[in-house]
């Protein structure tokens, strides 16, 4: 199941015996010029309970609440890795990676209690149709997080919901999937790269691609584009400069 989840992705799966350990573990490592660097470790059971043994209904129906939601670090630390993911029926697991990371960022914003969250839904009616999604965004909007939602305007959030809604019919509204959190004091250093010209620009490779701060209040973003029906190309990032550029693009064009 683990191999199937990452089939066709730039992530290889290898199995090794560890006689000194009585717990099955996942180890995320990266080959560097100095050898193999261990990025993160998580019990296999954590990954099973959050990805392998669940489906998207866990998030849509609201069975996964913000207070108790966690993701294993071997998944969140795959930041800045480009993924190409298929939705159902081509795959019943690949798209779940993006759903889980979306919920991770939503919980991050909720825990922060301040700042700004921008989220796209392709159609705004999904917020109302999916009980779990509506509950999550009601919870976030009840904090001091300025909560913006984007999509084709086939539903109007009520004023008491506390959402700032943005409706449109351009390609960015129809084909983008983003969840972007920026803290109240901005997203950090922004002079490392040129501002992206479109939502589809991939992150430029850097030596500190995984140096992002995962603490409460840190900037984080997920960005994916539906390049063809039920196929998504995307990544998530903790790089403050890149999060800021994505946020700026959305504010300027949507």
Phi, psi and omega in degrees: 000322179295316179297320179295321180300322183253017180298128179080004180261163178283042179226119180261148182247123176233149180242133179225146175279138178230082184303335183281352181244139177258010180236132175290125184238151169256132180239120176266119181229162182222136177281127178236178179296335182264005181125208181262126180253127176279122182269316183198158174225145178211145174300139179304325182300323178298317180292322178299315184287337183259335184229303192293322187257015180232171173227179186296340179300332179301325182270324184290320184276349178091010179290341178259102184268157185297320186298326185252004184281130176219152172235144178294145183295335178295339176271309183297331182279006172274029180294149180066014173265122181286130180243146171239110192238142179253145176266178179292139012265357180300323178210141179255008182233325190300310182297336180299333177301315180291323178297316181294318179294324176301313180295324177301315181290322177298317177295323178300315179294317180299316179294324180294321176075003180203171182100207185220140176235129175242126183223138178251150184228006187064307174232128182297336181296341179298328180299320182278327184284329182262109187303317181295319179296316179299317180298317180299314184284333171296320180293317181293315182295338179285347176270192177269013176284123175287113192250113181253136178234147188227144177164175173300129189281066177264009175203142181249112178299134178297153183302322182291348179294327179084016179265148171260108186261145180231115181251146178189174185234007180287173182301323179300320179288321188279327191242001183259150177228108179221148171223111189234121177247130174234137182287169184300327185266022179095182187253009176099199184298132184234016185256014185281327184226167173282142181303134182299143180272347178203164179296338185278353181295128179280157179293136177291136181299136177221162180290338183250039187300335182242032181265014183296151180269122183262011182287162179303131179094356180281149178290146179202147181212144167246135178221127177215150177237138175276098185282336173204167184307125176064025174229125186240137174245124182189186182197168169234157187212149173248006182286116184304319182296320181287320176301318180296320181293320177297315180299318180295319179298314180299313182298325184279326190249350183231000000 
